[in-house]
Amino acid sequence: TMSISFYILAAFLRGHENSVEAALKYFLLGAFSSSFLLFGMALLYGSTASLDFGGLAAALAVKARSQGRVTLCRLWLAGAGVGGLVFGHGDFQTTSQLWTESLFRERGVKAVVGAHAERIDEGVIHYEQLDGSENTLSFDFAMLLPPFRGAGLAAYDRTGAEITDEVFAPNGFMRVDADYAAKSPDQWSPADWPSTYESPRYPDVFAVGIAFAPPHAISTPRTSPRGTVISPAPPRTGMPSGVMGKTVALTIADRVRHGADAHARRASMADMGAACVASAGVGLRHGSAAAMTMYPIVPDPERFPGTGRSLKDTFGEIGLAGHWIKYMLHVLFIYKAKARPFWYLIPE
């Protein structure tokens, strides 16, 4: 009844065009708001057979257990190799560690942090943590992404002299236009990272994605009491890899068209953003995903004091919308990979 009186008050000046327009808009807004509220309540009741908070919580917990999420265990280092993130939500800030721990806790997942996988046996992983403790964990499914090396190729010049150390870094990845001088973490700079991905020794030879040798880690390396270095490798796959590949392809195209003197295109990870969407549930109505964005990938404390990244462009969200985005990205990725019509219009 109070809403009806407000509709009347909004249209009180019947001869005034703005008054009539405001009343009509107010009425439509109220009608649609009620419809959306009732539709949402209907979806909740249809999924859980309850509308009280206790019943909803119990039904959702049962659904999570039925999908097997509570039995999942992971070895995890906060920040995914990028030195941790600070998310901005209006005037509120939170860290990627708290955000991820909350995601795991809601799904009954026990996260093991600061761990180094020593050995993998059938159904058992042996790992060491930062405090020096040695542990084992049984698993029925695992996806392990350990630190890795290059292919171990040897390089020779046209005279037969070996130039492996000039072309490749000790880890087997190719040297590009990065600063490989030995530095302590407090001396690391965004300028250390490559932007053209071209070999300084041999023009027109490029390495992108996981092929180029990073100048150093992004996360500060940590060491256990036993001397084991525990530090995740910087991310160079997915979206960053796609941007690097396109940049190098455009450089090659420019040099084919305009000659070898054409300037190389640039795309440094110190001035590049990235997004990551990880599924945390299935279904277009009940699915869930954790979505993160960051800018820049390599933190820049001078440009962004305190956090090293733009709070406006670095955030994380968990929910159904993230699942829809994940599904859309999957479809677009496959479409582009198959070079379907107008595939080149889909950005990296």
Buried (B, 14 or more C-beta within 10 A) or exposed (E): EEEEEEBEEBBEEEEEEEBBEBBEEBBEEBEEEEEEEEEEEEEBEEBBEBEEEEBBEEBBBEBBEEBEBEEBBBBBBBBBBBBBBBBBEEEEEBBBBEBBBEBBEBBEBEBBBBBBBEEBEEEEBBBBBBEEEEEEBEBEEBEEEEEEEBEEEEBEEEEEEEBEEEBBBEEBBBBBBBEBEEEEEEEBBBEBBBBBBBBBEBEEEBBBBBBBBBBBBBBEEEEBEEEBEBBBBBBBEBBBBBBBBBBBEEBBEBBEEEEEEBEBBEBBBBBBBBBBBBBBBEEEEBBBBBBBBBBBBBBBEEEBEEBBBBBEBBBBBBBBEBBBBBBEBEEEEEBBEEEEEEEEEEEB
